[in-house]
Amino acid sequence: QRFPTEDHLMIHRHKHEMTLKFPSIKTDNILLNSLPPVIFSDQTPTPTRFLKNCEEVGLFSDIDCSLEHEFRKAQEEENNK
């Protein structure tokens, strides 16, 4: 395949580098049958796990403290009236 410019060639090469390479089922069927099965684990965090991780690193503690501070300040102002 020919490309009009060097940029087009570089983009084409980059596209091939970025694609996932899976073995062809038709041509590699013999190889696939001789290999042990491979289990792929999805590492995408669930919303629950994501929120748990945020709590573990203290992401929400700063927010909670400022909200509590504002709430107490508003209560004190209300009580002083």
Backbone as CSV, one residue per row, in Angstrom:
resi,resn,N_x,N_y,N_z,CA_x,CA_y,CA_z,C_x,C_y,C_z
1,GLN,0.852,-1.173,0.000,0.000,0.000,0.000,0.902,1.242,0.000
2,ARG,0.521,2.231,-0.780,1.299,3.469,-0.869,0.521,4.614,-0.237
3,PHE,1.273,5.540,0.342,0.667,6.677,1.016,1.191,7.963,0.398
4,PRO,0.310,8.955,0.253,0.721,10.191,-0.432,1.785,10.979,0.335
5,THR,1.752,10.910,1.652,2.739,11.659,2.439,3.279,10.780,3.558
6,GLU,4.361,11.221,4.124,4.964,10.510,5.259,4.022,10.523,6.468
7,ASP,3.258,11.619,6.628,2.305,11.704,7.742,1.241,10.617,7.660
8,HIS,0.733,10.384,6.447,-0.268,9.332,6.275,0.309,7.970,6.640
9,LEU,1.533,7.730,6.254,2.189,6.465,6.578,2.350,6.322,8.094
10,MET,2.769,7.378,8.762,2.957,7.327,10.215,1.627,7.088,10.938
11,ILE,0.573,7.727,10.463,-0.756,7.523,11.060,-1.199,6.082,10.866
12,HIS,-0.954,5.545,9.682,-1.324,4.165,9.386,-0.556,3.198,10.295
13,ARG,0.715,3.424,10.460,1.527,2.563,11.329,1.055,2.666,12.776
14,HIS,0.772,3.876,13.207,0.310,4.070,14.581,-1.020,3.354,14.809
15,LYS,-1.888,3.387,13.822,-3.178,2.707,13.922,-2.974,1.212,14.136
16,HIS,-2.029,0.640,13.402,-1.756,-0.788,13.551,-1.134,-1.096,14.909
17,GLU,-0.327,-0.216,15.423,0.283,-0.428,16.733,-0.755,-0.368,17.843
18,MET,-1.768,0.452,17.654,-2.756,0.657,18.706,-3.886,-0.371,18.689
19,THR,-4.031,-1.144,17.632,-5.109,-2.125,17.567,-4.741,-3.350,18.382
20,LEU,-5.757,-3.983,18.944,-5.533,-5.215,19.684,-5.278,-6.338,18.700
21,LYS,-4.350,-7.182,19.037,-4.005,-8.276,18.133,-4.477,-9.587,18.742
22,PHE,-5.535,-10.145,18.172,-6.047,-11.431,18.593,-5.712,-12.454,17.519
23,PRO,-5.439,-13.683,17.920,-5.147,-14.693,16.902,-6.390,-14.985,16.073
24,SER,-6.165,-15.265,14.825,-7.273,-15.601,13.938,-7.790,-16.987,14.304
25,ILE,-9.086,-17.105,14.499,-9.664,-18.386,14.907,-9.538,-19.410,13.787
26,LYS,-9.703,-18.992,12.553,-9.638,-19.925,11.430,-8.234,-20.488,11.245
27,THR,-7.229,-19.640,11.236,-5.874,-20.099,10.933,-5.167,-20.685,12.141
28,ASP,-5.539,-20.265,13.342,-4.826,-20.724,14.524,-5.657,-21.690,15.365
29,ASN,-6.637,-22.312,14.775,-7.520,-23.197,15.518,-6.746,-24.351,16.153
30,ILE,-5.777,-24.883,15.445,-4.980,-25.986,15.975,-4.175,-25.504,17.185
31,LEU,-3.598,-24.320,17.074,-2.819,-23.777,18.184,-3.699,-23.487,19.392
32,LEU,-4.894,-22.977,19.137,-5.787,-22.639,20.238,-6.224,-23.880,21.004
33,ASN,-6.436,-24.974,20.288,-6.867,-26.202,20.949,-5.754,-26.813,21.791
34,SER,-4.507,-26.538,21.447,-3.400,-27.130,22.187,-2.969,-26.287,23.382
35,LEU,-3.436,-25.050,23.457,-3.043,-24.165,24.547,-4.058,-24.218,25.681
36,PRO,-3.600,-24.008,26.923,-4.567,-23.942,28.024,-5.429,-22.692,27.894
37,PRO,-6.656,-22.742,28.389,-7.528,-21.558,28.272,-6.964,-20.385,29.073
38,VAL,-7.163,-19.198,28.536,-6.695,-17.980,29.185,-7.908,-17.233,29.719
39,ILE,-7.832,-16.817,30.967,-8.933,-16.083,31.582,-8.534,-14.619,31.667
40,PHE,-9.350,-13.755,31.072,-9.101,-12.323,31.113,-9.942,-11.726,32.229
41,SER,-9.319,-10.925,33.040,-10.006,-10.293,34.157,-10.270,-8.832,33.825
42,ASP,-11.511,-8.429,33.976,-11.877,-7.035,33.742,-11.447,-6.221,34.956
43,GLN,-10.573,-5.244,34.748,-10.049,-4.439,35.843,-10.801,-3.116,36.014
44,THR,-11.881,-2.934,35.266,-12.660,-1.707,35.377,-13.372,-1.690,36.728
45,PRO,-13.167,-0.657,37.533,-13.816,-0.654,38.843,-15.315,-0.426,38.728
46,THR,-16.047,-1.137,39.559,-17.485,-0.905,39.635,-17.698,0.408,40.383
47,PRO,-18.872,1.013,40.269,-19.108,2.259,41.011,-18.888,2.096,42.516
48,THR,-19.287,0.948,43.058,-19.097,0.715,44.489,-17.622,0.661,44.842
49,ARG,-16.846,-0.084,44.042,-15.409,-0.188,44.302,-14.726,1.165,44.105
50,PHE,-15.169,1.923,43.107,-14.600,3.246,42.860,-14.822,4.162,44.061
51,LEU,-16.054,4.183,44.578,-16.363,5.027,45.736,-15.604,4.561,46.977
52,LYS,-15.463,3.234,47.132,-14.703,2.705,48.264,-13.247,3.155,48.181
53,ASN,-12.673,3.095,46.988,-11.287,3.539,46.808,-11.151,5.027,47.104
54,CYS,-12.134,5.819,46.713,-12.102,7.261,47.002,-12.134,7.513,48.502
55,GLU,-12.946,6.743,49.211,-13.016,6.893,50.665,-11.703,6.483,51.321
56,GLU,-11.076,5.408,50.807,-9.829,4.916,51.394,-8.706,5.947,51.300
57,VAL,-8.665,6.693,50.222,-7.596,7.690,50.075,-7.982,9.032,50.685
58,GLY,-9.193,9.126,51.242,-9.602,10.344,51.935,-10.116,11.439,51.029
59,LEU,-10.565,11.082,49.847,-11.049,12.086,48.908,-12.279,12.811,49.438
60,PHE,-13.158,12.063,50.108,-14.405,12.663,50.568,-14.275,13.321,51.938
61,SER,-13.213,13.044,52.668,-13.099,13.598,54.020,-12.974,15.114,53.988
62,ASP,-12.246,15.649,53.015,-12.130,17.104,52.902,-13.474,17.741,52.605
63,ILE,-14.245,17.098,51.759,-15.570,17.619,51.407,-16.477,17.581,52.630
64,ASP,-16.457,16.447,53.353,-17.301,16.304,54.540,-16.958,17.351,55.589
65,CYS,-15.675,17.576,55.807,-15.258,18.548,56.825,-15.745,19.949,56.478
66,SER,-15.624,20.330,55.229,-16.061,21.676,54.852,-17.577,21.806,54.941
67,LEU,-18.303,20.749,54.591,-19.762,20.793,54.700,-20.185,20.875,56.160
68,GLU,-19.521,20.090,57.011,-19.842,20.137,58.436,-19.547,21.521,59.005
69,HIS,-18.435,22.093,58.600,-18.052,23.423,59.080,-19.102,24.463,58.675
70,GLU,-19.521,24.420,57.423,-20.534,25.372,56.950,-21.861,25.167,57.672
71,PHE,-22.222,23.893,57.903,-23.474,23.597,58.584,-23.446,24.137,60.017
72,ARG,-22.343,23.882,60.722,-22.222,24.376,62.101,-22.235,25.898,62.149
73,LYS,-21.567,26.511,61.192,-21.539,27.974,61.131,-22.949,28.524,60.918
74,ALA,-23.701,27.895,60.028,-25.075,28.334,59.767,-25.944,28.133,60.998
75,GLN,-25.735,27.023,61.720,-26.503,26.781,62.942,-26.193,27.831,64.005
76,GLU,-24.914,28.153,64.160,-24.528,29.163,65.152,-25.131,30.521,64.812
77,GLU,-25.112,30.871,63.532,-25.701,32.148,63.114,-27.194,32.163,63.387
78,GLU,-27.837,31.032,63.153,-29.277,30.931,63.390,-29.574,31.034,64.885
79,ASN,-28.743,30.406,65.700,-28.944,30.448,67.158,-28.673,31.838,67.723
80,ASN,-27.781,32.602,67.104,-27.437,33.937,67.596,-28.490,34.980,67.251
81,LYS,-29.432,34.674,66.409,-30.468,35.645,66.021,-31.486,35.843,67.098
